[in-house]
Amino acid sequence: MRRKSVRGARRFGGAIALLALVGCASGSDGGADFAKVCAAQGLTPGTDVFTDCIEQHQLEQQMELQRIHQAREAARGGTKL
């Protein structure tokens, strides 16, 4: 019984740490930041490769937000508000 409560506490602690970390990173304007990252990689604005780079970053951001949402749901025990 004790082993399950330790695992549960670790999961909960991990979810809280994840949420705290994400809260620090969620305030930026993704589009402008992505353009800067792609330009810093040497890609030329207006080209297909540049657009693909931005779209890839946007997709990664959406996937990360989905993981965050799932972690929040798990931390709440799977209940939705």
N, C-alpha and C positions, 0 to 999 in steps of 0.2 A: 504494500500500500504506500509506503513511504517513497518508493522509487517512482511511482506515478506522479506524486505531488511534486517531486523535485523536477521531473521532466516538464510538467505543466508550468512550473515557476520559471524554468529556463526559456520555454517557448514564449511565455508572456513577457519576460524581460527582453528577449530578442525582438519581439514585436514592438515593444515600447521604444527600444533603441532605434529600430528602423524608422518608426514614425518621427522620432525626434530628429534624426538625420535628414529625412526627407523634408521636414518642415523648414529646415535651413536652406534647402536648395530649390524650393518651389516658387520663390518670389520673382524669378527672372523672366524676361520676355524671350521665349524660346526662339522665335523667328529671327530676330536680330542677332542673338547669340550664335545661332547656327550659321548664319551668313558669315559672321566673323571667323568662326572655326574653319569653315570651308575655304574662305579666302586665305586664311593663314596656312592652309595646306597647299597653297599655290594654285588653287582653282580660280578660273576667271568668271566673274559674275556674268550672267546672261547665257552661259553655255549649258548644254544638256548635262554635262558632268557636274557642274555646280548645282543645278537644280536637283539632280539625283542625290547629291550629298546632303542638301537641306532636307529633302524628303526622307532620307534614311535616318537622319537625326530626329525628325518629327515622329517617325514610326517608333524609334527606340524610346522616345519620351512617352508616347502613348502606351507602349508596353510596360514601361516602368510605372506609370500611373495606375495601370490595371493591377500590377503586382502589389502596389501600395494599398489599393482598394481591397484586394483579397486578404492582405495581411491585417487590415483593420477589421474586416469581417471575422477573420479567425480569432483575433484578440477579443472580440465581443462574443465569441462563442457561436458565430454563424448567424446571429440574429441581425435583422435589418431594422433601421429606424424608420 
